[in-house]
């Protein structure tokens, strides 16, 4: 975990609780990881895998999304979705005054893309407004 992250009190606890709810309530979701912009895991709920690796991956994906949105003059990046044969990964930016965070959701082929996107956007707004 990032040692120099100064999040407001309660953010990590709420992130952990909400990540667990997301994982348990949305069909096909296999991992939900909240990370700092520099790739350190803040909170995670996973059926399998390594939260630290997912957080690092999410940081890189988010950085690519930011560069693309800046180069194309599209404004600040909000999310990136990677579709695969077996599922997808979604990375949402969380813009806070105390820290930039990332929500990464990994889902298998049983997940409905729109349902996961809606829930991930809702989760990101919750984290932004705590």
Secondary structure, 3 states (H helix, E strand, C coil): CCCCCCCCCCHHHHHHHHHHHHHHHCCCEEEEEEEECCCCEEEEEECCCCHHHHHHHHHHHHHHHHHHHHHCCCCCCCEEEEECCCEEEEEEEEECCCCEEEEEEEEECCCCHHHHHHHHHHHHHHHHHC
